[in-house]
Amino acid sequence: MAILRLEVCGIEVDARTRCAHYRTPLDIIAIKMKCCGVYYACKDCHIALAAHHIEVWPHSEWDQPAVLCGACGHEMSINDYMQSANKCSACDADFNPKCSNHYHFYFEAV
């Protein structure tokens, strides 16, 4: 049975959702943008390709699936992602812990 992969927009996006801006082995998450409901590899890809500004996910909507594991295609809610200890809950792939430096671009501060 084939795994259905969601489309991830970005610049030079590979099969694990890495892009021209972030290409380390740990840069394997994509974020569904609140503003357009589209998965992007990173904020810089969204800035370059979308014709609108980024909107952050309000804390009240953190139960929505909005984080995609590039290793297995599993969608996580923002709450699940925030509590993941930088690992996919489905396949145990490691995520880049430095992504937390960019949370304010995607998620409302709490």
C-alpha positions in Angstrom: 0.0 0.0 0.0 1.4 3.4 -1.0 1.7 6.2 1.5 -0.2 9.3 0.4 2.1 12.3 0.5 0.7 15.8 1.0 2.1 18.5 -1.4 4.7 20.7 0.2 5.4 24.0 -1.5 8.8 25.7 -1.5 12.0 26.2 -3.3 13.9 23.1 -4.3 11.9 20.9 -1.9 13.1 17.3 -1.7 11.2 14.2 -0.8 11.7 14.8 3.0 10.5 18.4 2.8 13.9 20.1 3.0 14.2 23.2 0.9 16.8 25.6 -0.5 16.9 27.4 2.9 17.1 24.5 5.3 18.8 21.3 4.2 20.3 19.5 7.2 19.3 15.9 7.8 17.1 17.2 10.7 15.2 19.8 8.6 12.3 17.4 7.8 9.1 19.2 8.9 6.8 21.4 6.9 4.2 23.8 8.4 0.7 24.3 7.1 0.4 28.0 7.0 -2.6 29.4 8.8 -3.1 32.2 6.2 -3.6 29.9 3.2 -3.9 26.3 4.5 -0.9 25.2 2.4 2.1 23.3 3.6 5.4 25.1 3.0 8.9 23.8 3.7 9.7 27.1 5.6 8.7 30.7 6.2 11.3 31.9 3.6 9.7 29.7 0.9 6.3 31.1 1.8 7.7 34.7 1.7 9.2 34.0 -1.7 6.3 32.2 -3.3 3.0 33.4 -1.7 1.3 36.7 -2.5 0.4 37.4 1.1 1.8 37.7 4.6 2.2 34.9 7.0 -0.5 34.6 9.7 0.4 32.8 13.0 -1.7 29.9 14.3 -3.6 31.2 17.4 -3.1 29.1 20.5 -6.8 28.3 20.5 -6.3 26.4 17.2 -3.2 24.3 18.2 -5.3 21.2 18.0 -5.4 21.5 14.2 -3.1 19.2 12.1 -0.5 21.7 10.8 3.0 20.0 11.1 4.1 17.4 8.6 6.9 14.9 9.1 9.0 14.8 6.0 10.3 11.3 6.9 6.9 9.4 7.0 4.2 12.0 6.0 2.5 11.9 9.4 0.5 15.0 10.2 0.7 16.3 13.8 -1.3 18.9 15.6 0.6 21.9 16.7 0.1 20.7 20.3 1.5 17.3 19.5 4.5 18.9 17.7 5.2 21.2 20.6 5.2 18.2 23.0 7.2 15.9 20.6 10.7 16.4 22.1 11.8 17.0 18.5 10.8 13.5 17.3 7.9 12.3 15.1 5.3 10.4 17.1 4.7 8.0 14.2 8.2 7.1 12.9 10.5 8.4 15.6 12.5 10.5 13.1 14.5 13.4 14.7 13.5 17.0 14.0 15.8 20.0 14.2 15.6 21.4 17.7 16.7 24.8 16.3 13.3 25.1 14.6 12.1 26.5 18.0 13.9 29.7 17.1 11.3 30.2 14.4 8.1 29.3 16.2 7.1 32.9 16.5 6.8 33.1 12.7 4.2 30.3 12.7 2.6 30.0 16.2 1.2 32.5 18.6 3.4 33.0 21.6 2.1 31.7 24.9 
